[in-house]
Amino acid sequence: MERAAAALTNRFTGKFKAPCEVVVYCGWGNNGGDGLCLARLLYLRGYAVQVIALLPDGITPSPDFLLNYNRLKQLPVPVAEITNERQTLPTLPHTAIVVDALFGSGLNRPVEGMAAQMIEHINRHTGAVVAIDMPSGLFADAPVLPHTAIVKAKHTISFEAPKLAFLFAENYPYVGEWEVVSIGLHPHFLQTTATPYHYLTANQIQPILQTLPKFAHKGTKGHVLFIGGSIGKMGAAILSAKAALKIGAGLVSVFVPKVGYAIMQTALPEVMVLPIPDENAEALQVLPPAITLAANGTGLYQSIAIGPGMGSTPQGAKTLQHFLENVRQPMVIDADALNRIALAGLLDLVPANSILTPHPKEFERLAGKTGNAFNRLEKQRQLAQQYQIYLLLKGAHTAIACPNADVFFNSTGTPAMGTAGSGDVLTGIIAGLLAQGYSSLHSALIGVYLHGTSGSKAAAALHGCITASDLIGFLGLQIG
């Protein structure tokens, strides 16, 4: 607990400079003990600290709480004990920094009574609120229940590893901006703790990046086939193809409607364009047998990506079914191809180890409606395992569900990436990696991670105003 409080203090003092007022709300358990220890260390660093301790009549505090309470009493730090509902909670100075150390991650039921009143009191504060470990009232691995009292923190400082709840958009109003600090647990303990959930960082990506041999050339770096594009949506196909080239694919062929031939060839002279003879047809309506044969195990195309800008027609859905029935190599499937698969019920035809990249609405079409992020995650894991695919659910922490039901949450990216075409770039990155010989798993992990880092680099260089094309400009096979 002393190590945890020291780590908390270092983070706190980095965010909020002394002198300033700090009000620490402490529960009677170990999270409260962390808060008491933090209050003592902050006082010794020159902060004006006061403590509000929730100690209901009849409750026995934890030993760690009592130990740190006795230590704090040796200092002139004001402590108000709240023992019953008749007491009035002290008025919070509007400039004070509030610290939530009521319950943390030890909670196993909704907050009620005095504790709920205290949480509502904290939530009326207009200044900064910092939660220790996790906001009190929020469950680490279960959905939020209606009308539940939960601290709305602006900052959360957690221990050793992020909590699953931090990774979902619906919990952002409670968690705010979060970070993780080490409290000195042995690395072996963290590495051997069984969990299906993993947080994707540079430490996992760096070792799986390949080094190009000296005599690599376009014929050894893989050939990608893109199928997509339609009237008014050629930009999506262009972004995907360009991203595949930028990430290192040696050759890219695109099969697009005739109306997109000049657009594609002008915008991207590096690709080979295979136009559809029919002026108005979509890509999959008239897919020639030669492409199906070339894609099916002959080695001509090491990677296939299908969907960006494709559009949607009943005939296209029929041809997609035919394509999936006849081409059995893993492929990257996105956008309109996903919607067609969902509408026609073709998920069982998707080749094993394929990579599907839906955004939340596309996922909903594939899997059906889910009540909350936890249910959606379980459905995602179930589908990935059932169909032996890699199912990416795009978002601030893109979740990659694997055929063994493991899930990797991405750590990179920026809200500035929420712009048209960003997902098409991701499709191209993953297809380009797959063509170069990376496995489906590694293509998905590296692709998602580098997609996020390129977005962060672009946003930093362009002051937060970026387009999908900017992502490609900052894309590279380097970490950091």
N, C-alpha and C positions, 0 to 999 in steps of 0.2 A: 504494500500500500504506500509506503514511503517512496519507493521508486516511481510508482504511478503518479503520485502527487508531484514529485519533482519534474516528471515529464510534462504533466499538465501545466505546472507553473511556468516552465520554459516556453510552452506554446502560448499560454495566456499573456505573458509579459511581452512576447513578440507581437501580439495583436493590439494590446491595450497598454499604453505607457502610463507609468505612475507620474504624478499622483492622480488617482481617480478613485471614485467610490465603488466598492464592490459589495454586493449583498449575496450571500451564499445561503441557499435553501437546502437544508439537509434532512433526509429521512433517517430512520433509526437503524438501517442496515449498513452493509459495507459500502454502498454508494454514498451514503451519508458520511461514513468514515473518510472516504476519499475527499469529500467536500470540506470536512473539518481540517484535514491535513493540508489541503490547498489553501484554506483561509489562513492557517498559521504561517505558511511559507510566503503568501502574498503580503501579510502584515510585516513580516521581516524584510520584505523588499520595498517597503514604503507605501503600500496601498492602504487606503482607509477602508477597513473591512468590518462588516457586521454579519452575524449569522442568525438565521431564523431556523430553529430546530423543531421539526415535527415529532413530538413525543407524546402520542395519545396515552391517556390513563390506561394502565393495565398492560401496556406493551413493554417488553424487555428488549432494550437495544442490543445489537450484536457486540461481541467482545472488542472488535476493531473500532466500532463507533465509540465505545466507552474509553478505550485507550487514547484515541485522538481527542476526545472531548476533554479528558483530564489534562492532556498536554496543552490544549488551547486555553484552558482556564488559567494557566500560568502567565498568560499575556493579557493586556488590557483591551481585549477584543469584545465588543458588546455582543451578547448572545440572548436572544428572546426565545424562550421555550413555549411552544404552542401545544397545550395538553388537552384542550377541549374546544368544542365549537362555539362556545360563548365568547372566547377571546377575539379581539380585533387584530387583524394582521397589520403590522406596521406599514405606514405609507412609504411607497418607494420613491426616492428622488428620481426625477425624470432623466437625469444624466448618469444614473448608476448603471454599472454592468451587473446583470443578474446571472448567477450561476445556479443551474438546476442540478442538485445532487440528491434528489429525493429517492429515486428507485433504480434508475439505470436499467440494465438488461436483466436484473433479477426478478422482474415482475412476471407473475403467472396468471393474473386475473385483472379485469378492468378496475381502475381506481374509483373509489367511492368516498363519501363522507368528507371528513376534514381534509384528506389529501386532495380530493377533487376540488374543494374550495380553494386550497392553496394553489393548485395548478391554474385555476381560472384567475386567481389574483395575479400570478406571474404573467399570464397571457394578456392582461390589461396593460402591462408595462410597455411603453412605447420605445424604450431604448434597447440596447443589445442584450440578448439572452444567449448564454452559452450552456450547453448540456454536457454533462460528464458521462461518458460511455455511450449513452443514447438518451433521447428525450424521455422523460418520465411519462408513463402511460402508453408508450408505443411498444408493441411486441416486436421482438427481433425476427421471428419467423412465422407470423400469423397476420392476417389482414386486420385493418382497423375496423372496429365495430361502431355502428352508428351512435352518435351522442355520447361518445366516450371522452373523458377528460384527458387531454394529451398536451404536454408542454410544446409550444411553438417556438422552437429555438432558431436563432439566426446562424449559430455555429454549433457544431457537435464535434467534440474531441473524444475519439474512441480508442480502445486499447487493442494493440497487436494486429487485429484484422477487422475489416469492415463487416457490419451486420447486414444480413440479407435485405432487411427492410430499407437500408440506405439506398438501394439500387433501383428503386421504383419511383416513378414520377408522382404517384398518389401520396407518397410520404414526404415529398420535398417540403411542403408547408410546415412540417414538424421538425425535420432534420436540418434544413437549411444547408449551408456549406459544411461539409464534413472532412475530417482528416483523421489519420490513425497515428498513434504514437506507440513506441515500444516500451514495455515495462520490464524488459529483461528476461522474458521467458526463454527457455533454451530452444534454439532453432530446431533441434530434433523433435521436440514436442509438437511444434507447429507443422513440421513436415510429415509426421506420422499420424496426425489426427485425421481420422476418416471423415471425408465430406465429399459430396458430389459437386460442390460449388467451388469455383476458383476465380480469383481476381487477376486478370491478365496484365502483366507489367513487362517492362523491358527485360527483366531477369529471365522470363520464360521465352521471349522472342529472340533475343540475341543468339542463344546457342543453336537455334534451328535455321538461322539464315545461312544460305549456301554461298560459297565463294566461287565466282566464275573462273573456270580454267583459262589459262593463257590463250589457248587456241579456240575458244568459243566463237561461234559465228551464228548468223541468223538461222542456219539449218539445224543447229544444235540447241537453240534456245526455245524451241517449241512453236507450234502453229496453232493459232486460235481461230475458230469459226464462230462468228456472231450471226445470229438470225434475229432480225427485228426491223424496227423502223416502219413508218407509215406516213401518210400525208399529214403534215402538221406536227409530226413527232420525230423527225429525223435527228433532232438534236440529241435525244437520248441515246440513239445508236452511235452517234459520233463520239459522245463523251465516253461511252463504254469502250469502244475500240481504241480511242486515244489513250485511255488509262492503261489498257492492256499493253500497248506498246511502251508507254513510259515506265511501267514496272519491270520491263525487260523481255517481254515475249519477242521472239525473233521474227515471226510472220503473223499477220492478221488478215483473214479474209472475212468479208461481210456480205451477207446475202440479204438484199434490201429490195423494196419495190422499185420498179423502173423510174418512178417519179423521184426517187431519192438518189439515183445514180450520180447525176451531176453535182448534187449537194454534197454527197459523201466524198466524191473524188476531188472536189475543189477544197473542201474543208480539211481533208485528211489524205494528202497524196501518198502517204506511206502505206496505206492499206490497199489490198486487192479487192475490187468490188465485183460481186457476182449479181448482176441485176436480173430481176424477174421480167420476162418479156412483156407480160400484160401490164399496161399502163396503170390500172387501178387496183390490181390484186395486192393482197398483203403477202408477207414473206411465206407464211406457212400454207397459204392456199394452193400454191403451185410448186411446192418443194420438189425439185427434180430427183429422180432415183439416184443419180450420180452422187449427190451430196449425202444421202442416206447411206449409200454403200461406202463412201469415203470415210464417213464418220464412224462406221461400225467396225472397229477393230483392225483397220488396215494400217493405222499409224500415220495417216495423212494429217489428221487433226488431233493434237494432243489434248485439246481443251475445246469445249463447246459452251457458248453462253447464249441463252435464248430469252427473249422477252422485252428488253428495253425498247419502248416506242412502238411496239408491235401493233397496237390497236386490238379491236375485238370484233369478230364476226362469227356466226354459226359455222360457216365453212372452215374458218381457221381453227375452231375447236376440234373439228373432225380430223383435220390434217395433223394437228398437234397430237392427237391420240395415235394416229398412224406412226408419227415420228417416234413417240415414246415406246411404242410396241416394237419398233425395228432397230432403234439405236440404244444399245445397252451400256455404253460407257458412262461414267459419272459426268455430270454437266452442272453448270451454274444456271439456275432458273430464277427469274425475277419478273416483277412488274406484270404486264398483261399476260404473260405465260402462266404466272401464278393464278391470276384471276380465272383464266380458262380452265386450269386444272381444278380449281375449287368448284366452279360452276358445273363442270362436266363429271366431277367425281373421279379424276384420273390419278389421284395420289398414289394408288397402288401400282401404277405403271412407271413411276419415276425410278430410274436406275439406282441401285444401292450406292451409297457414298456420294450421291449428288449433293450440291450445296444450294439450299433455297434461302432467299434473302428478302422476306416480306417486311413491310412496315406494319404497324399495328392493325390497320384496317384490312390489309391483305391477309394477315394472319387470321383475323376474325373470319374472313371468308373461307379460309382453309379449315379452321378448327371449330368454328362456331363461337358464339358469345360466351365470355367468362365474366364472373362477377367481380373479380379483383385481380391484382397483379400476381398474387400467389397462386391462384387457380390457373391463371394463364400460363405461368411458368410450368406448373405440373402438366398441363395439356401439351405444352411445347416439348417437354422431356418425353412424354408418352408417345407423341407422334414421331420424334426423332428415333426412338428405340423401336417402335412398331415397324416403321418403314426403312430403318437402317440408313438414315440420311443425316446431314448436318443442317440444322434448322436455325437460321440466324433471325432473331427478332431485333430490328433496328431501333435505336433510341439513344439517349444520352449515355447509357451503359449497355451497348448492344450485347445481347445474350446469345451465346452460341451453344445450342443443345446438340449433343453428340449421340451417335448410335448406342453407346453404352450408358446413356442418360446423364453423363456428366455435363456440367454447364460452365462455360467460361464467360465472365462479365468483363467487358472492355474498360480500360481505365483512361483512354485517351479521347480527345475531341473537345469541341466547344459548341455552345449554342449557335454560333454563327454558321455552323454547317447545316442548320435547318433551312435549306434552300433548294429550289427545284434543280434536279439533276444530280444531287449529292449521292443518292442511291445508285444511279447509273454508273457513276465513277467507281463505287465499291464493287459492283458487278464486274467491271472491267479489270480492276486490280486482282480480284480473286481468280478470274479466268486466266489472266496473264501469269499468275503464280502457278496455277495448276498446269499450264502448258510447259512450264520450265522444270517439271518433274517433282514439284512439291506434292505431298499427299493432300487429300481433301481436308484433313484436320489442320495441317500446317498452312495450307492455302487460306483457310478460313481465319485462323488465328492471326497470321501475319497480315493478311489483307485488312481485317478489321482494325488491327492496331495501327498500321501505317496510314490507313485512311484517316484515322483520328489525329495522328501526329501531323499529317499534311494540313489538316484543317486548322490545327492550333498554330502552326507556322504561318499559314496564310493569314489568319486573323490577326496575329501579332504584327505582321509586316504591313497589312492593309487596314489597320485600325478597326478591325472587327467587321468590316463591310466586304464580304467575299461572295463569289459565285462558284458554282461547281467547277468551272474551268480553272479557277484559281487553285483548287485542290490538286489538280493534275500538275500545275506549275510548280508546286512545292513537294511533289511526291518523290520519294527516294527510298532505296533499300538500305538506309542507315538509321540506326537508333540514336536518338538524341539530337 
